[in-house]
Each structure stands twice: as structure tokens, then as C-alpha cells.
Amino acid sequence: MKFLEKLSDFVGKYMAFIVVVVAAAALFVPTALIWIKTSWITTLLMIVMFGMGLTLNPVDFAVVFRRPKDVILGCLAQFTIMPLLAFALGKAFALDDALLVGVILVGTCPGGTSSNVITYLSKGDVALSVGMTSVSTLLAPLLTPALTYLLLRQTVSVDMAAMFMSIVKVVILPIAAGFVINKFFSSTTQKAVKVLPLVSVTAIVMIVAAVVSANSAKIMTTGVLVFSVVILHNILGYGLGYVIAAFLKVPLAKKKAISIEVGMQNSGLATSLAATSFPSLALATVPGAVFSV
């Protein structure tokens, strides 16, 4: 167990480097990782979400009731800035339908599961970050399909009901299961939580490897375009999140939390939704994978 904990700490510490190396390997030597199937994406994301649920406690939701204004304003910023940015960038760069779908899915998804850690490392308001992630995730089954439909209805057919069920299955149920297990078996789950970074990073790396290796040839021809749009989406999200927080004249710690929550998306969910809801558009999975990197 000690070895796994040390390995988990190492993987968590060097996650960014590991993801980049695996993504590069999948891009330039796809045959080495093609055995990781894109059909595994949904299961891998469910594992990540279950792990997130194991780390949640009732106290994590206290901020929602103590500071509802902060959480609501933060979530409102996230579900307006990132979808509209995705749409604007997609049109500005004249993305084809598949890539446009992928970028907009990234924009309409809830906050990323790593945002709480990044907020902590940047000395931001962690309680607000956790509250925003939790609320945006709970709102995702309704808002993600609705926003995706509004932005893509003139481009592709969007099955809102199927997307709703997919998000409930892949996100809500695993998180709820982890939360309940942690509630009743906390002494056991606290030991398991120590190796969660190893499990989560492995799952995220496999998602990236599956998407990139399966689409390596197409990414090589559109790579500069995809990376440009995704990087701009990410950076502008952070920037506009910070600007809005500054306009509201909140303390610096809150500005950091809101900025990170707005800019960091659950791109694993975007990749999963692209694979399940738009199976005929293979490249739609790529923006989510690139966003993860």
C-alpha cells in the first residue's frame, strides 16, 4: 500500500508531464497505443467521477448555502462565457462541423475535476471552487444538452434527451455512488483516497491516448488549428473569468477561484459526449482530448 501511495503522489505531481508525453506518443507512434479503444472512454470517465465522489463530504456543499450569491455568479459566468467563447472561436476559425461540435461540447460542460487542486495550489478560495464544481456538475444534465442544442441546432442534430441520460449515467450516478460510499464507509475510503490520483491520472491518460491515437492522421493535418482554438478557449476563459470577478470587486482569492473554475472544463465529459452523442463525427472527440492536455 505504501508503494502505491508513493506512486500515486509521484503521478499526481507529474501529471502534466505524463499527459503530454503520452499524447505525443499517441500522435507520433499511434500503433503503440491503438490498443486503448475509444469505446472505453465512457467507462474510464465513470471511474474518474466515482473517485471524485469518494472525496466529497456534506461539508463541501456548505458553501452553497452560506454563500449562494458567489456560487451562482460563478456558475452563471461559466455557463455563459465558455459556451459563447467556443461558438465565437469555432466561427472565427471556420471549423468544420466535427471540430465545431467538439469545441462547443468542451464549452458547455461543467467545471473540471482538477480545478479544486489548481485553486488550492494558486492560494485561491478552495471552498468556493469546490462549491462551483459541485453545482455546475449537478446542473450539467440540464444545461449542457440545452446549451449544446442552442449553439448547434443549425449545424447538426442534437438529441438532448440522450445527452441528458448520458451525463446522468457517466457523471451524476458515479459521483453519487462515491459520495454515499464515503458517507457510510469513510474509514475505508480515506485509505483508498490516497491512491486516487494514480487511478484518475491513469484513466485520463488512457482517454487522451485513445482519442489521439485513433485520430492521429487527422490531427496531424488539423493540429495547429485545433491547438490554436483550444488554447485560446482555455486562456480566454481564465482571463474573462478573472475580469468578471474583478468587476464584481471580490477579494483576490475569489478572483482566482472564479477564473480557474470558468476556464477549466470537464473535457473528459466533452470527449465522452462527443463519442456517444455524435458517433458519426470522429473528430468531435479531439478538442476535448487536446483540452485535457
C-alpha positions as a Markdown table, in Angstrom:
| # | Residue | x | y | z |
|---|---|---|---|---|
| 1 | Met | 0.0 | 0.0 | 0.0 |
| 2 | Lys | 2.9 | 2.4 | 0.8 |
| 3 | Phe | 4.4 | 1.8 | -2.6 |
| 4 | Leu | 1.0 | 2.6 | -4.3 |
| 5 | Glu | 0.7 | 5.8 | -2.2 |
| 6 | Lys | 4.2 | 6.9 | -3.2 |
| 7 | Leu | 3.5 | 6.0 | -6.8 |
| 8 | Ser | 0.2 | 7.9 | -6.6 |
| 9 | Asp | 2.0 | 11.0 | -5.2 |
| 10 | Phe | 4.5 | 10.8 | -8.0 |
| 11 | Val | 1.9 | 10.5 | -10.7 |
| 12 | Gly | -0.2 | 13.3 | -9.2 |
| 13 | Lys | 2.9 | 15.6 | -9.0 |
| 14 | Tyr | 4.0 | 15.0 | -12.6 |
| 15 | Met | 0.5 | 14.6 | -14.2 |
| 16 | Ala | 1.0 | 17.4 | -16.7 |
| 17 | Phe | 4.3 | 15.9 | -17.9 |
| 18 | Ile | 2.8 | 12.4 | -18.1 |
| 19 | Val | -0.2 | 13.5 | -20.1 |
| 20 | Val | 1.9 | 15.5 | -22.6 |
| 21 | Val | 4.4 | 12.6 | -23.1 |
| 22 | Val | 1.5 | 10.1 | -23.7 |
| 23 | Ala | -0.3 | 12.4 | -26.0 |
| 24 | Ala | 2.9 | 12.9 | -28.0 |
| 25 | Ala | 3.5 | 9.2 | -28.2 |
| 26 | Ala | -0.1 | 8.6 | -29.3 |
| 27 | Leu | 0.3 | 11.3 | -32.0 |
| 28 | Phe | 3.6 | 10.2 | -33.5 |
| 29 | Val | 3.5 | 6.5 | -32.7 |
| 30 | Pro | -0.2 | 5.7 | -32.7 |
| 31 | Thr | 0.3 | 2.0 | -33.3 |
| 32 | Ala | 1.9 | 1.7 | -29.8 |
| 33 | Leu | -1.3 | 2.9 | -28.1 |
| 34 | Ile | -4.1 | 2.0 | -30.6 |
| 35 | Trp | -5.0 | -0.9 | -28.3 |
| 36 | Ile | -6.7 | 1.6 | -26.0 |
| 37 | Lys | -10.1 | 1.7 | -27.5 |
| 38 | Thr | -12.3 | 4.9 | -27.8 |
| 39 | Ser | -15.2 | 2.7 | -26.7 |
| 40 | Trp | -13.5 | 2.6 | -23.2 |
| 41 | Ile | -13.8 | 6.4 | -22.8 |
| 42 | Thr | -17.2 | 6.3 | -21.0 |
| 43 | Thr | -16.1 | 3.7 | -18.5 |
| 44 | Leu | -12.8 | 5.5 | -17.8 |
| 45 | Leu | -14.6 | 8.7 | -17.2 |
| 46 | Met | -17.1 | 7.0 | -14.8 |
| 47 | Ile | -14.1 | 5.8 | -12.8 |
| 48 | Val | -12.8 | 9.3 | -12.6 |
| 49 | Met | -16.2 | 10.6 | -11.5 |
| 50 | Phe | -16.6 | 7.8 | -8.9 |
| 51 | Gly | -13.2 | 8.8 | -7.5 |
| 52 | Met | -14.4 | 12.4 | -7.3 |
| 53 | Gly | -17.4 | 11.3 | -5.4 |
| 54 | Leu | -15.2 | 9.4 | -2.9 |
| 55 | Thr | -13.5 | 12.7 | -2.0 |
| 56 | Leu | -16.8 | 14.7 | -1.3 |
| 57 | Asn | -18.3 | 15.3 | 2.1 |
| 58 | Pro | -21.5 | 17.0 | 3.1 |
| 59 | Val | -19.4 | 19.9 | 4.4 |
| 60 | Asp | -18.2 | 20.6 | 0.8 |
| 61 | Phe | -21.7 | 21.7 | 0.0 |
| 62 | Ala | -22.0 | 24.1 | 2.9 |
| 63 | Val | -20.6 | 27.0 | 0.9 |
| 64 | Val | -23.6 | 26.7 | -1.5 |
| 65 | Phe | -25.9 | 27.6 | 1.4 |
| 66 | Arg | -23.5 | 30.0 | 3.2 |
| 67 | Arg | -22.5 | 32.0 | 0.0 |
| 68 | Pro | -25.1 | 31.2 | -2.6 |
| 69 | Lys | -24.5 | 34.5 | -4.4 |
| 70 | Asp | -20.8 | 33.7 | -5.0 |
| 71 | Val | -21.6 | 30.2 | -6.3 |
| 72 | Ile | -24.5 | 31.3 | -8.5 |
| 73 | Leu | -22.5 | 34.2 | -10.1 |
| 74 | Gly | -19.5 | 31.8 | -10.7 |
| 75 | Cys | -21.7 | 29.2 | -12.3 |
| 76 | Leu | -23.5 | 31.8 | -14.4 |
| 77 | Ala | -20.2 | 33.1 | -15.7 |
| 78 | Gln | -19.0 | 29.6 | -16.5 |
| 79 | Phe | -22.2 | 28.6 | -18.4 |
| 80 | Thr | -22.2 | 31.8 | -20.4 |
| 81 | Ile | -18.5 | 32.6 | -21.1 |
| 82 | Met | -17.2 | 29.2 | -22.1 |
| 83 | Pro | -20.1 | 28.2 | -24.5 |
| 84 | Leu | -20.2 | 31.6 | -26.2 |
| 85 | Leu | -16.4 | 31.6 | -26.5 |
| 86 | Ala | -16.5 | 28.2 | -28.0 |
| 87 | Phe | -19.1 | 29.3 | -30.6 |
| 88 | Ala | -17.3 | 32.5 | -31.4 |
| 89 | Leu | -13.9 | 30.8 | -31.9 |
| 90 | Gly | -15.4 | 28.0 | -33.9 |
| 91 | Lys | -17.0 | 30.5 | -36.3 |
| 92 | Ala | -13.9 | 32.8 | -36.4 |
| 93 | Phe | -11.6 | 29.9 | -37.3 |
| 94 | Ala | -14.2 | 28.4 | -39.7 |
| 95 | Leu | -14.1 | 25.0 | -38.1 |
| 96 | Asp | -15.7 | 22.1 | -39.9 |
| 97 | Asp | -18.8 | 20.5 | -38.2 |
| 98 | Ala | -17.0 | 17.8 | -36.3 |
| 99 | Leu | -14.4 | 20.1 | -34.7 |
| 100 | Leu | -17.1 | 22.8 | -34.0 |
| 101 | Val | -19.2 | 20.2 | -32.2 |
| 102 | Gly | -16.1 | 19.1 | -30.1 |
| 103 | Val | -15.2 | 22.7 | -29.2 |
| 104 | Ile | -18.7 | 23.6 | -28.2 |
| 105 | Leu | -19.1 | 20.4 | -26.1 |
| 106 | Val | -16.0 | 21.5 | -24.2 |
| 107 | Gly | -17.6 | 24.9 | -23.7 |
| 108 | Thr | -20.9 | 23.6 | -22.5 |
| 109 | Cys | -19.5 | 21.1 | -20.0 |
| 110 | Pro | -19.3 | 21.8 | -16.2 |
| 111 | Gly | -16.1 | 22.7 | -14.3 |
| 112 | Gly | -13.1 | 20.4 | -14.4 |
| 113 | Thr | -12.4 | 17.9 | -11.6 |
| 114 | Ser | -8.8 | 19.2 | -11.2 |
| 115 | Ser | -9.9 | 22.8 | -10.7 |
| 116 | Asn | -10.1 | 22.5 | -6.9 |
| 117 | Val | -6.5 | 21.3 | -6.8 |
| 118 | Ile | -5.3 | 24.1 | -9.1 |
| 119 | Thr | -7.2 | 26.6 | -6.9 |
| 120 | Tyr | -5.5 | 25.3 | -3.8 |
| 121 | Leu | -2.1 | 25.5 | -5.4 |
| 122 | Ser | -2.7 | 29.1 | -6.5 |
| 123 | Lys | -3.9 | 30.1 | -3.0 |
| 124 | Gly | -7.5 | 30.7 | -4.2 |
| 125 | Asp | -10.8 | 30.2 | -2.4 |
| 126 | Val | -10.9 | 26.4 | -2.3 |
| 127 | Ala | -14.4 | 26.3 | -0.7 |
| 128 | Leu | -15.9 | 28.4 | -3.5 |
| 129 | Ser | -14.1 | 26.3 | -6.1 |
| 130 | Val | -15.5 | 23.1 | -4.7 |
| 131 | Gly | -19.0 | 24.6 | -4.4 |
| 132 | Met | -18.9 | 25.8 | -8.0 |
| 133 | Thr | -17.6 | 22.5 | -9.3 |
| 134 | Ser | -20.3 | 20.6 | -7.4 |
| 135 | Val | -23.1 | 22.9 | -8.5 |
| 136 | Ser | -22.1 | 23.1 | -12.2 |
| 137 | Thr | -21.7 | 19.3 | -12.3 |
| 138 | Leu | -25.3 | 18.9 | -10.9 |
| 139 | Leu | -26.6 | 21.4 | -13.4 |
| 140 | Ala | -24.8 | 19.8 | -16.3 |
| 141 | Pro | -27.5 | 17.2 | -17.2 |
| 142 | Leu | -29.9 | 20.1 | -17.9 |
| 143 | Leu | -27.6 | 22.9 | -19.1 |
| 144 | Thr | -25.1 | 21.0 | -21.2 |
| 145 | Pro | -27.7 | 19.5 | -23.6 |
| 146 | Ala | -29.7 | 22.7 | -23.7 |
| 147 | Leu | -26.7 | 25.0 | -24.5 |
| 148 | Thr | -25.3 | 22.4 | -27.0 |
| 149 | Tyr | -28.7 | 22.4 | -28.7 |
| 150 | Leu | -29.0 | 26.2 | -28.8 |
| 151 | Leu | -25.5 | 26.6 | -30.3 |
| 152 | Leu | -25.5 | 23.6 | -32.7 |
| 153 | Arg | -29.1 | 23.3 | -33.8 |
| 154 | Gln | -28.4 | 24.8 | -37.2 |
| 155 | Thr | -25.3 | 22.7 | -37.7 |
| 156 | Val | -26.1 | 19.2 | -36.6 |
| 157 | Ser | -28.9 | 17.2 | -35.0 |
| 158 | Val | -28.7 | 17.3 | -31.2 |
| 159 | Asp | -30.5 | 14.6 | -29.1 |
| 160 | Met | -31.0 | 16.5 | -25.8 |
| 161 | Ala | -32.7 | 13.6 | -24.1 |
| 162 | Ala | -29.9 | 11.2 | -25.0 |
| 163 | Met | -27.3 | 13.7 | -23.8 |
| 164 | Phe | -29.2 | 14.2 | -20.5 |
| 165 | Met | -29.2 | 10.4 | -19.9 |
| 166 | Ser | -25.5 | 10.1 | -20.8 |
| 167 | Ile | -24.5 | 12.8 | -18.4 |
| 168 | Val | -26.6 | 11.2 | -15.6 |
| 169 | Lys | -25.0 | 7.8 | -16.3 |
| 170 | Val | -21.4 | 8.9 | -16.7 |
| 171 | Val | -21.2 | 11.8 | -14.1 |
| 172 | Ile | -24.1 | 12.0 | -11.7 |
| 173 | Leu | -24.5 | 8.3 | -10.8 |
| 174 | Pro | -20.8 | 7.6 | -10.2 |
| 175 | Ile | -20.3 | 10.7 | -8.2 |
| 176 | Ala | -23.4 | 9.9 | -6.1 |
| 177 | Ala | -22.2 | 6.3 | -5.6 |
| 178 | Gly | -18.8 | 7.5 | -4.4 |
| 179 | Phe | -20.4 | 10.1 | -2.1 |
| 180 | Val | -22.7 | 7.6 | -0.5 |
| 181 | Ile | -19.9 | 5.1 | 0.0 |
| 182 | Asn | -17.7 | 7.7 | 1.5 |
| 183 | Lys | -20.5 | 8.8 | 3.8 |
| 184 | Phe | -21.0 | 5.3 | 5.3 |
| 185 | Phe | -17.6 | 3.8 | 4.9 |
| 186 | Ser | -15.4 | 6.8 | 5.4 |
| 187 | Ser | -12.7 | 5.0 | 7.4 |
| 188 | Thr | -12.1 | 2.6 | 4.4 |
| 189 | Thr | -12.5 | 5.3 | 1.7 |
| 190 | Gln | -9.9 | 7.6 | 3.4 |
| 191 | Lys | -7.3 | 4.9 | 2.7 |
| 192 | Ala | -8.4 | 4.5 | -0.9 |
| 193 | Val | -8.4 | 8.2 | -1.5 |
| 194 | Lys | -4.6 | 8.2 | -1.0 |
| 195 | Val | -4.2 | 6.2 | -4.3 |
| 196 | Leu | -6.9 | 8.0 | -6.2 |
| 197 | Pro | -4.5 | 10.3 | -8.1 |
| 198 | Leu | -2.9 | 7.1 | -9.6 |
| 199 | Val | -6.3 | 5.8 | -10.7 |
| 200 | Ser | -7.6 | 9.1 | -12.0 |
| 201 | Val | -4.5 | 10.1 | -13.9 |
| 202 | Thr | -4.3 | 6.6 | -15.5 |
| 203 | Ala | -7.9 | 6.9 | -16.6 |
| 204 | Ile | -7.4 | 10.5 | -18.0 |
| 205 | Val | -4.1 | 9.5 | -19.8 |
| 206 | Met | -5.9 | 6.5 | -21.4 |
| 207 | Ile | -8.7 | 8.7 | -22.6 |
| 208 | Val | -6.2 | 11.1 | -24.2 |
| 209 | Ala | -4.3 | 8.2 | -25.7 |
| 210 | Ala | -7.4 | 6.5 | -27.1 |
| 211 | Val | -8.6 | 9.7 | -28.9 |
| 212 | Val | -5.2 | 10.9 | -30.1 |
| 213 | Ser | -4.0 | 7.5 | -31.4 |
| 214 | Ala | -7.3 | 6.8 | -33.2 |
| 215 | Asn | -7.3 | 10.2 | -34.9 |
| 216 | Ser | -3.5 | 10.8 | -35.2 |
| 217 | Ala | -3.5 | 11.1 | -39.0 |
| 218 | Lys | -6.3 | 13.7 | -39.0 |
| 219 | Ile | -4.8 | 15.6 | -36.1 |
| 220 | Met | -1.5 | 15.9 | -38.0 |
| 221 | Thr | -3.4 | 17.8 | -40.7 |
| 222 | Thr | -5.5 | 19.9 | -38.5 |
| 223 | Gly | -3.3 | 20.0 | -35.4 |
| 224 | Val | -2.2 | 23.7 | -35.5 |
| 225 | Leu | -5.8 | 24.8 | -36.0 |
| 226 | Val | -7.2 | 22.6 | -33.2 |
| 227 | Phe | -4.5 | 23.5 | -30.7 |
| 228 | Ser | -4.9 | 27.2 | -31.5 |
| 229 | Val | -8.6 | 27.2 | -30.9 |
| 230 | Val | -8.4 | 25.1 | -27.7 |
| 231 | Ile | -5.6 | 27.1 | -26.2 |
| 232 | Leu | -7.4 | 30.4 | -26.9 |
| 233 | His | -10.6 | 28.9 | -25.5 |
| 234 | Asn | -8.8 | 28.0 | -22.3 |
| 235 | Ile | -6.8 | 31.2 | -21.8 |
| 236 | Leu | -9.7 | 33.5 | -22.7 |
| 237 | Gly | -11.9 | 31.6 | -20.3 |
| 238 | Tyr | -9.4 | 32.2 | -17.4 |
| 239 | Gly | -9.0 | 35.8 | -18.5 |
| 240 | Leu | -12.7 | 36.7 | -18.8 |
| 241 | Gly | -13.5 | 34.8 | -15.6 |
| 242 | Tyr | -10.9 | 37.0 | -13.8 |
| 243 | Val | -12.2 | 40.2 | -15.4 |
| 244 | Ile | -15.8 | 39.4 | -14.3 |
| 245 | Ala | -14.6 | 38.6 | -10.8 |
| 246 | Ala | -12.6 | 41.9 | -10.7 |
| 247 | Phe | -15.7 | 43.8 | -12.0 |
| 248 | Leu | -17.6 | 42.4 | -9.0 |
| 249 | Lys | -14.9 | 43.7 | -6.7 |
| 250 | Val | -14.4 | 40.4 | -4.9 |
| 251 | Pro | -11.2 | 39.5 | -2.9 |
| 252 | Leu | -8.2 | 38.1 | -4.8 |
| 253 | Ala | -8.7 | 34.6 | -3.5 |
| 254 | Lys | -12.2 | 34.6 | -5.0 |
| 255 | Lys | -11.0 | 36.1 | -8.3 |
| 256 | Lys | -8.5 | 33.2 | -8.6 |
| 257 | Ala | -11.2 | 30.6 | -7.9 |
| 258 | Ile | -13.7 | 32.0 | -10.3 |
| 259 | Ser | -11.1 | 32.4 | -13.0 |
| 260 | Ile | -9.9 | 28.8 | -12.7 |
| 261 | Glu | -13.5 | 27.4 | -12.5 |
| 262 | Val | -14.6 | 29.3 | -15.6 |
| 263 | Gly | -11.6 | 28.4 | -17.7 |
| 264 | Met | -11.1 | 24.8 | -16.6 |
| 265 | Gln | -13.7 | 22.4 | -18.1 |
| 266 | Asn | -14.5 | 18.8 | -17.7 |
| 267 | Ser | -13.0 | 17.9 | -21.0 |
| 268 | Gly | -13.2 | 14.2 | -20.3 |
| 269 | Leu | -17.0 | 14.5 | -20.3 |
| 270 | Ala | -16.8 | 16.5 | -23.6 |
| 271 | Thr | -14.9 | 13.7 | -25.1 |
| 272 | Ser | -17.3 | 11.1 | -23.8 |
| 273 | Leu | -20.3 | 13.0 | -25.1 |
| 274 | Ala | -18.7 | 13.5 | -28.5 |
| 275 | Ala | -18.1 | 9.8 | -28.8 |
| 276 | Thr | -21.6 | 8.7 | -27.6 |
| 277 | Ser | -23.8 | 11.5 | -28.9 |
| 278 | Phe | -22.1 | 12.3 | -32.2 |
| 279 | Pro | -20.6 | 8.9 | -33.3 |
| 280 | Ser | -20.5 | 9.8 | -37.0 |
| 281 | Leu | -18.2 | 12.8 | -36.3 |
| 282 | Ala | -15.0 | 11.1 | -35.2 |
| 283 | Leu | -13.0 | 14.4 | -35.0 |
| 284 | Ala | -15.5 | 15.8 | -32.4 |
| 285 | Thr | -13.6 | 13.8 | -29.7 |
| 286 | Val | -10.3 | 15.6 | -30.5 |
| 287 | Pro | -10.9 | 19.1 | -28.9 |
| 288 | Gly | -11.8 | 17.5 | -25.6 |
| 289 | Ala | -8.6 | 15.4 | -25.6 |
| 290 | Val | -6.5 | 18.3 | -26.6 |
| 291 | Phe | -8.1 | 20.5 | -23.9 |
| 292 | Ser | -7.2 | 17.8 | -21.3 |
| 293 | Val | -3.5 | 18.0 | -22.5 |
